[in-house]
Amino acid sequence: MLIYLPIAEISFNVFLLLGIGAAVGFLSGMFGVGGGFLMTPLLIFNGIPAAVAVSTGANQILASNVSGALAHWRRRAVDLKMGTLLLSGGILGSFLGVFTFQYLRKLGIIDVVISLAYVVMMGTIGSLMLYESARAILRARGSAPSARVGAHHSWLHGLPFKLRFPKSRLYISAIPPVMLGVFAGLLAAIMGVSGGFFLVPAMIYILRMPTNVVVGTSLFQGIFLMTTTTILQSTANKTVDIVLALFLMVGGVVGAQVGAAVAQKVRGDYLRAILAVIVLAVGVRLAFDLTIKPHELFSLDLLKRPVR
Amino acid sequence: MKRGMIANNGAFAREVVLIVCLFAPPAWGLDLETDLSTHYIEIRTTFRGASLTVFGSLSGQTAEEESPDAPKLDVVVVVKGPTETLAIRRKQETGPIWANGTSVVASNVPSFYFVASTRPVDEIVDRALLDRYHIGLDHLDVKFSKRVQVAEPNPEAEATIDEVLPFDLPTSESRISAAPISAPATPGADQLKQFQQALVRLLSARNAYSDKGTVTFVRPHLFRAEISIPSTVPEGDYGTEVYVVRGRQLLDAEYTVFFIDKKGLEGKVFDMAQKNPFGYGLLGVAIAVIAGWLSELAFRKR
């Protein structure tokens, strides 16, 4: 069954839309990554214009985040205090990111920067996570008890403005969460994602939060980042397609619920390993796309819409 | 000149159409009359593209002109959608990676372009005429200008395009509907031709451009052609030109318009996005929050 999408200006298979939304939502509920880095290529591959894919993706990710965050909240797996610190940094970061984006655009190197940013972030984070979680799994299989990631404290935790975070069982400085939030917001604005793929590992390895709280907190913070992005994109670029978003959302929120339920039942180190593999795979694929000669060297960018 | 009443946009478009005869028909000789099966297409929820028929009749030929030995009549139909401005970007090797390098801005680009004819247009009409009336994918009336790139990895590449566009931006333009036969084939002209061909190639891949349509004579004086329109077209005015040719001479031509409009829920969504973007953004956010909340309620364990 086909439906016409007014901003994307294409008629699309409804079930395919629901499926894409569900797949991305599942990732969101399970790992706390918004799925933006998967949603955008999936939509573009199916004929949606790139600008519409990125902007509408933000709207859909918002819905999955709300759904997933609520689900984790019910299971008492969201650290609101930490999340608020993260998102306050995130909003600041996204403003900085928007200005950086415009500056890079003026220099004409924005495409390269975005692609490189994706490859570098995905590559390093994926490798680090895979290494750490593989070690944790092997350690757990051996006779020695698995060391909980949250047990160690680093110098970052000793910085001023220390606060208690009961949900995460941490007593650390407030500065690292805010800084991490700023960086996540920067990434979100430049790369068009929810920042979860950076924040989730950062919360685990830098802040040393327990894995089961990390996903919900990341989703919570993502809600505010995605709200900002949706409104900015629809006002500045008019590229948000609500009809498209609606169908993606329906699939997405269902997927997020399933993902959240599955996440609570899987061990922390296995979750991290699976996430690491996914992130690495995407990074490798992007690096591949960047370095080999494309089939079609030319591409088109709409600068001015048809005059009515 | 034959004229209909002036066409209005919107709901009244169905009632009145503009049909213009492009040549003053002589008192004797060939007369062309054409029309479309519909002058108004609505885009609604189930829109998946549309098709319409252009048809017409030819009258007033002499017995001599109608004899089987006389040169045959040919008909060419050209449909052009509303115009837009695009950037055509070409990737080039920048160190280890392939990234967008040179880009050329193309304005006055038709968002939809369709040609149908009784025979391939090159066989019917001379190149000069194709250029003059902008018939055919190689003869589009598109203006190219250079875009300023600050980080230019290969200055030589830019220099060659400058040979074809020797002026400074932003006032410079170059029309490349067809390189004049007398002009030398400079490397710059070659480069620009690549961009022009890429434009046509990419838009044809999207089904926005096609020159493979056929015009058939169902009776000796009655012809028709099917125009198929993909779902990805914008709303606006679509001009349709019909030409009659014999012996490489243009004998008569007519011009008419059909309108495509986004209506219904999709139309309202589109209008709101354009006219009230902040409210539209808030609406999107509200829908997302409600959707997320409702789904969580639905799935909550009892």
Chai-1 contact restraints between the chains, C-beta under 6 A:
chainA,res_idxA,chainB,res_idxB,connection_type,confidence,min_distance_angstrom,max_distance_angstrom,comment,restraint_id
A,L2,B,R48,contact,1.0,0.0,6.0,A-B,restraint_1
A,Y4,B,T45,contact,1.0,0.0,6.0,A-B,restraint_2
A,Y4,B,F47,contact,1.0,0.0,6.0,A-B,restraint_3
A,Y4,B,E266,contact,1.0,0.0,6.0,A-B,restraint_4
A,P6,B,K262,contact,1.0,0.0,6.0,A-B,restraint_5
A,P6,B,E266,contact,1.0,0.0,6.0,A-B,restraint_6
A,P6,B,V269,contact,1.0,0.0,6.0,A-B,restraint_7
A,P6,B,F270,contact,1.0,0.0,6.0,A-B,restraint_8
A,I7,B,A273,contact,1.0,0.0,6.0,A-B,restraint_9
A,E9,B,T232,contact,1.0,0.0,6.0,A-B,restraint_10
A,I10,B,S231,contact,1.0,0.0,6.0,A-B,restraint_11
A,I10,B,T232,contact,1.0,0.0,6.0,A-B,restraint_12
A,S11,B,F47,contact,1.0,0.0,6.0,A-B,restraint_13
A,S11,B,R48,contact,1.0,0.0,6.0,A-B,restraint_14
A,S11,B,S231,contact,1.0,0.0,6.0,A-B,restraint_15
A,N59,B,G284,contact,1.0,0.0,6.0,A-B,restraint_16
A,N59,B,A288,contact,1.0,0.0,6.0,A-B,restraint_17
A,L62,B,A288,contact,1.0,0.0,6.0,A-B,restraint_18
A,A63,B,A288,contact,1.0,0.0,6.0,A-B,restraint_19
A,A63,B,A291,contact,1.0,0.0,6.0,A-B,restraint_20
A,A63,B,G292,contact,1.0,0.0,6.0,A-B,restraint_21
A,V66,B,V289,contact,1.0,0.0,6.0,A-B,restraint_22
A,V66,B,G292,contact,1.0,0.0,6.0,A-B,restraint_23
A,S67,B,G292,contact,1.0,0.0,6.0,A-B,restraint_24
A,S67,B,S295,contact,1.0,0.0,6.0,A-B,restraint_25
A,S67,B,E296,contact,1.0,0.0,6.0,A-B,restraint_26
A,L70,B,E296,contact,1.0,0.0,6.0,A-B,restraint_27
A,A71,B,E296,contact,1.0,0.0,6.0,A-B,restraint_28
A,L107,B,V150,contact,1.0,0.0,6.0,A-B,restraint_29
A,L107,B,A151,contact,1.0,0.0,6.0,A-B,restraint_30
A,G108,B,Q149,contact,1.0,0.0,6.0,A-B,restraint_31
A,G108,B,V150,contact,1.0,0.0,6.0,A-B,restraint_32
A,G108,B,A151,contact,1.0,0.0,6.0,A-B,restraint_33
A,I109,B,A151,contact,1.0,0.0,6.0,A-B,restraint_34
A,D111,B,A99,contact,1.0,0.0,6.0,A-B,restraint_35
A,D111,B,N100,contact,1.0,0.0,6.0,A-B,restraint_36
A,V112,B,A99,contact,1.0,0.0,6.0,A-B,restraint_37
A,T227,B,V285,contact,1.0,0.0,6.0,A-B,restraint_38
A,T230,B,G281,contact,1.0,0.0,6.0,A-B,restraint_39
A,T230,B,G284,contact,1.0,0.0,6.0,A-B,restraint_40
A,T230,B,V285,contact,1.0,0.0,6.0,A-B,restraint_41
A,I231,B,G281,contact,1.0,0.0,6.0,A-B,restraint_42
A,S234,B,P277,contact,1.0,0.0,6.0,A-B,restraint_43
A,S234,B,Y280,contact,1.0,0.0,6.0,A-B,restraint_44
A,S234,B,G281,contact,1.0,0.0,6.0,A-B,restraint_45
A,T235,B,P277,contact,1.0,0.0,6.0,A-B,restraint_46
A,T235,B,F278,contact,1.0,0.0,6.0,A-B,restraint_47
A,T235,B,G281,contact,1.0,0.0,6.0,A-B,restraint_48
A,K238,B,A273,contact,1.0,0.0,6.0,A-B,restraint_49
A,K238,B,P277,contact,1.0,0.0,6.0,A-B,restraint_50
A,V240,B,G284,contact,1.0,0.0,6.0,A-B,restraint_51
A,I242,B,V269,contact,1.0,0.0,6.0,A-B,restraint_52
A,I242,B,G284,contact,1.0,0.0,6.0,A-B,restraint_53
A,M249,B,A291,contact,1.0,0.0,6.0,A-B,restraint_54
A,V253,B,A291,contact,1.0,0.0,6.0,A-B,restraint_55
A,V253,B,G292,contact,1.0,0.0,6.0,A-B,restraint_56
A,V253,B,S295,contact,1.0,0.0,6.0,A-B,restraint_57
A,Q257,B,F299,contact,1.0,0.0,6.0,A-B,restraint_58
A,L290,B,I97,contact,1.0,0.0,6.0,A-B,restraint_59
A,T291,B,P96,contact,1.0,0.0,6.0,A-B,restraint_60
A,T291,B,I97,contact,1.0,0.0,6.0,A-B,restraint_61
A,P294,B,K91,contact,1.0,0.0,6.0,A-B,restraint_62
A,L297,B,R90,contact,1.0,0.0,6.0,A-B,restraint_63
A,L297,B,K91,contact,1.0,0.0,6.0,A-B,restraint_64
A,F298,B,R90,contact,1.0,0.0,6.0,A-B,restraint_65
A,F298,B,A198,contact,1.0,0.0,6.0,A-B,restraint_66
A,S299,B,R89,contact,1.0,0.0,6.0,A-B,restraint_67
A,L300,B,L86,contact,1.0,0.0,6.0,A-B,restraint_68
A,L300,B,L202,contact,1.0,0.0,6.0,A-B,restraint_69
A,D301,B,A87,contact,1.0,0.0,6.0,A-B,restraint_70
A,L302,B,L86,contact,1.0,0.0,6.0,A-B,restraint_71
A,L303,B,T85,contact,1.0,0.0,6.0,A-B,restraint_72
A,L303,B,A87,contact,1.0,0.0,6.0,A-B,restraint_73
A,K304,B,E84,contact,1.0,0.0,6.0,A-B,restraint_74
A,K304,B,T85,contact,1.0,0.0,6.0,A-B,restraint_75
A,P306,B,P82,contact,1.0,0.0,6.0,A-B,restraint_76
A,P306,B,E84,contact,1.0,0.0,6.0,A-B,restraint_77
A,P306,B,S111,contact,1.0,0.0,6.0,A-B,restraint_78
A,P306,B,P234,contact,1.0,0.0,6.0,A-B,restraint_79
A,P306,B,G236,contact,1.0,0.0,6.0,A-B,restraint_80
A,R308,B,G236,contact,1.0,0.0,6.0,A-B,restraint_81
